Amino acid sequence: MMIEMKIPFVDLNAQYQNIKPEIDAAIQSVLDNTSFILGATVNSFEQAFAKFCGTKHVIGVNSGTDALTLVLNAMGIGAGDEVITVPNTFIATTEAITRNGAIPVFVDIDSKTFNIDVTKIETAITPKTKAILPVHLYGQMADMKKISEIAKKHNLRVLEDACQAHGAKDNDVSPGVLSDAACYSFYPGKNLGAYGDAGCVATNSDELAEEIRKLRNHGRDEKHIHAEEGFNSRMDALQAAILLEKLKHLNDWIEKRRENVRFYNKLLDETLATPLEKDGKKHVYHLYVIRTRKRDLLQKLLKESDISCGIHYPLPLHLQPAYKYMNLKKGDFPETEKAADEILSLPIYPELEKEKIKYVCEKIKSVLNFE
């Protein structure tokens, strides 16, 4: 008989307790020097994360959504321009496009990786297309080599939504290297999460970096001198201090996630579809997403057993009320829609003990075997 357990989807308190002295000291240092917006602490984090990403620049902003929005603005993408992306992502991806006056153009996904199906990109390109915005969903990078080849052929910009892909690699290449820029979110539940909202842009482009630094701070060249209208999207020093300390642990946390995934896969492989890590990729498993036609039943039982789980994402963007004006319908993106009916995200975090993973898997098998 199984001993009943309560298992959260993610346990941020466990993470904090493991590094409490470092985090508390980092916060206290910011309180002591009273430099709360941008400043030396933000600069230090930007330099450290740029080294981690292997890019020349990192520009800290106040969210992943703003990071995407600012890059598209800095690229000059605006009214009437089209940006190719996917319908199975969080709405922030497309908000960044529409907030700049541009138009999202959806491409269906690969059924195995849930990332953009690169074989469908070229058929979506029109004379109005200005950029491709792939999303590295759940922590595995899309095929950036192929995407960059397509972009070069058609003279398009490429912006990577890496908001779930901190530390991910595609043949040892990080987001932001084979594109114009990559954007990260440091929402608290991310693999590298702040204690509030924060985000950044990683790029090798001096021109983009300079423009984004201006845009995030009201278009300033210097104090009281505004070269253009910008935004208020500055990173808080408190968040930068927290992220700087947590960054020291990120590689270890990623390996622990990957170890937990291997244990999950070992127990579940013959029961349902577990995540596919493609050759040459380093999947960082921001989310551990299984797939089964009995998803709704399974989700119900897990929740009744105090096992937190989620669906990322249950209603694709092309079917969201916000995009009704696009006149898209069910059946337009079949792989995305099928995935939305079958995917389920299970608890995954570095501190998740093997006995809890085993408990989750036993509960899953009890449902599927019963049915």
MOTA-V120822 format. One record per helix or strand of 3 or more residues. SS is the DSSP state (alpha for helix, beta for strand). FROM is the first residue (numbers start at 0). LEN is the number of residues. Records with the same first field share a line. If there is no record, write none. Layout:
SS = FROM-LEN + FROM-LEN
This chain:
alpha = 11-7 + 19-14 + 38-15 + 63-11 + 91-8 + 117-3 + 121-3 + 136-3 + 143-11 + 205-10 + 236-11 + 249-19 + 294-10 + 316-3 + 320-6 + 333-9 + 353-17
beta = 56-5 + 81-5 + 102-5 + 128-4 + 156-5 + 180-5 + 198-5 + 219-3 + 287-4 + 342-4
